[in-house]
Amino acid sequence: MKRFLIFFIPLMILVFLGCSSYVTEDNNQNNGRVEGFVHGVVCDYASSEVMGNVEISWMFEGRKHTTRTDASGYYAISELFPGDYLLTFKGLGGSETAYATKVLDINIPNIYDIDIPTDEDFQYSIVHNINMYPLSSPEVKGTVYYANVNGQYKVVKNQKLTLDFSGYNIIPDKYYVTTGIDGKYSITDLPFVLGTIQIYIEDNYSEDNSNYTYSTNTIQEVLLYGSDAINVPDIVMDLNMSNVDFIHNGEIYLPGNDLVIDFAKVINPDDFYIAVIEYGYDQQNEYYESNIPLQSGSWENFRTYRVQPTLDLKSNTDYRLVIRGFYNENNTYFSRVETFTTRVFPN
C-alpha cells in the first residue's frame, strides 16, 4: 500500500495542475551519483485536453531513446545522467488532429554543480508540463506590393514570405508561403499558438525585364486567434538603392528640362561617359538609332548628374541611356544600358 501512495500522489498533483507552465526541482538523497528525473503532463494547447500516445524522444551517447505519454497525458523519464538533453514531443497516429513537434532543452547538473555538494547519491527531479499546438490555424492572407522608380505601386508575384514562430519551441519554427501572380498569398493549418507570430520577406525582388531590385524591412506581427480569416496589413517593398546603379527620370522628362541621373554611390567624374540614343523603326519599318547630342553636364555631390540634351527629347519615344565609369569606392568599374520611353508632354 505504501508503494502505491508514493507514486499515486505526485501523479494526481500533475493531473490536477494540468498544463500550466512551471518547473520545480525536488532534490532527494539517493545512492551515490546524480540521477535525473523529468516528468509532466502533455496537453492540447487549444482545448487543454490531455494527450495520450505522444512520443517523446532524446539522444544520449549517439543512441535514440523513446517513451510515450499514457492515457492521462503523463510521461516520465528517469535515470538521466548529467548533461544536456533535447526532448522532442511528437503527436502520433490515432488522432484526427495533427500537431507541431515541440522541443524542450533540459540540463541535468553534475554533482559539483549542486548548491550543496555531497558525496552521497542525488536525485534531480524536474517537472515540465508541455503544450502541443494543433496545426489548425485559420487562414492567414495578405498582399505584397513594390513601389517602382516612378512611385507606382505594383504587385509582387512569386515572392516567398516567412512566417516566424520563434519562441514557441517548435520544429520547424518557420513556415513559408509564396505570392501568386496577383501578389496575394494565403496559408492555413499553421500551428495554432493563440499568440503573435511575425511575417516578413527575406529576399530581394526583381521586377520583370528590369535591373532594379526591391527589398523591405517591414515585419508584420499577426495574432493567431479565433476562427475567422486573418487579414495581414499590406507589405510594400521599396527600391533597394544598395543594389541598383542609377535611377533616371526620363519618363517624366519635359522639353527644356535637364535629364537627371541619381547614383547609389559616389562617382569619379574624370572617367564618366554618358550617351542618349533614340531608337525604333521608321515609316518604312526599318530599324534606326540616333545619338542625341548633350550639353556639358554638372555634378551634385558626385552622386547626381544633370545634363540637358541639345535637342529636346520627343514625346512617346523610346530612348537608350548608356553610362559607364568608375565608382570612387574601390575604383570599381560599371557599365549600364537603360531604356526608357518618354510620356506625352502636357500642354
Secondary structure as GFF3:
##gff-version 3
##sequence-region A 1 347
A	DSSP	alpha_helix	2	17	.	.	.	ID=ss1
A	DSSP	beta_strand	25	29	.	.	.	ID=ss2
A	DSSP	beta_strand	34	44	.	.	.	ID=ss3
A	DSSP	beta_strand	54	60	.	.	.	ID=ss4
A	DSSP	beta_strand	63	68	.	.	.	ID=ss5
A	DSSP	beta_strand	74	80	.	.	.	ID=ss6
A	DSSP	beta_strand	83	91	.	.	.	ID=ss7
A	DSSP	beta_strand	101	108	.	.	.	ID=ss8
A	DSSP	three_ten_helix	111	113	.	.	.	ID=ss9
A	DSSP	beta_strand	122	127	.	.	.	ID=ss10
A	DSSP	beta_strand	130	132	.	.	.	ID=ss11
A	DSSP	beta_strand	140	147	.	.	.	ID=ss12
A	DSSP	beta_strand	153	155	.	.	.	ID=ss13
A	DSSP	beta_strand	160	164	.	.	.	ID=ss14
A	DSSP	beta_strand	170	171	.	.	.	ID=ss15
A	DSSP	beta_strand	174	178	.	.	.	ID=ss16
A	DSSP	beta_strand	184	187	.	.	.	ID=ss17
A	DSSP	beta_strand	196	200	.	.	.	ID=ss18
A	DSSP	beta_strand	205	206	.	.	.	ID=ss19
A	DSSP	beta_strand	213	215	.	.	.	ID=ss20
A	DSSP	beta_strand	220	223	.	.	.	ID=ss21
A	DSSP	beta_strand	230	231	.	.	.	ID=ss22
A	DSSP	beta_strand	235	239	.	.	.	ID=ss23
A	DSSP	three_ten_helix	241	243	.	.	.	ID=ss24
A	DSSP	beta_strand	246	248	.	.	.	ID=ss25
A	DSSP	three_ten_helix	250	252	.	.	.	ID=ss26
A	DSSP	beta_strand	259	263	.	.	.	ID=ss27
A	DSSP	three_ten_helix	269	271	.	.	.	ID=ss28
A	DSSP	beta_strand	273	281	.	.	.	ID=ss29
A	DSSP	beta_strand	287	292	.	.	.	ID=ss30
A	DSSP	beta_strand	298	300	.	.	.	ID=ss31
A	DSSP	beta_strand	304	307	.	.	.	ID=ss32
A	DSSP	beta_strand	318	326	.	.	.	ID=ss33
A	DSSP	three_ten_helix	329	331	.	.	.	ID=ss34
A	DSSP	beta_strand	333	341	.	.	.	ID=ss35
###
